[in-house]
Amino acid sequence: MCAGVGSGAGESVAGITAYGCGAEEANLFRATAERRGVVVRVIEAPVSEANAALARGSRCVSVGHRVPISNSTLRALRAVGVQYISTRSTGRNHLDVDFAQRLGIRVEGVTYSPGGVADYTLMLMLMALRRARSVLLGVEVGDFRVQGPRGRELQDLTVGVIGTGRIGTAVIERLRGFGCAVLAYDHRMKTRVEYVGLDELFSRSDIVTLHTPLTSETRHLVNGKRIGRMKAGALIVNTGRGGLVDTEALLVAIEGGHLGGAALDVLEGEEGVFYVDHRDTPIRNPLVPRLQRLPNVVLTPHTAYYTEQALFDTVQNTLLNCLEFERTHA
């Protein structure tokens, strides 16, 4: 059981149960919790209905984002006294937040350094512009010829950034160093850039990059109609959430030659595909092999966030979130 201990100030602090922790994350949780005088129970397996009882005695739990959390799991957590979930991600679309709230469980994400995702986004843009996947695949099999369409230079292009929160703003700051034109769309103007409507952004941009949360309103924000407005040869980059893009519509546009390609770190239906070794097992998502066959598509397994700084930030901030909940709900 995750019992409470006294903090350095003599204050009683309840324990926290952290699910879905690999070895590196577990070690950081234990070290950080010890410094703050908190007992943390670390569970390697993702939270599920079967192991929810391990959180008994903890009002606060921390969960990862890699595995969806079912409503039955949320009910099981509430049954053992859980009142707060801190998910180690900015997005919360891997669980039903409204259902959790109806049960009496508050759900919050964490912030972490936006630099890792912003850097990765720029890398994907440049890889897509220079057809890096085709070059690398050729080199892997011993083909060192320079062939295929010539690459384009970022300084000559217009990049449309959808979502100008912490990550979108960090992407914009990096793009300024390349000398390209930048457009942005958001409900609120948050940074110094030219804001335009969505239709104008899609029609004017050579690259559209996505950095907005996935909600019922933003699901399939990139759809067939908006793709149809894009310039011939334009690119889509997505390091946000897979559901922002109608992948079938994207594939049709790339396979038909209207779009120049895409760079995707997230994907619709990535659950059960990403974070799993499929070398000897079939991939059940039919979109994946179609994407893999396209030489002008870069596909990576939701890894843009995967940096040392982001790990430190997510562990520290999930503990701080839990401690703040305990302090305000004593």
Order of alpha helices (4+ residues) and beta strands (2+ residues): beta-beta-beta-alpha-beta-beta-alpha-beta-alpha-beta-alpha-alpha-beta-alpha-beta-beta-alpha-beta-alpha-beta-alpha-beta-alpha-beta-alpha
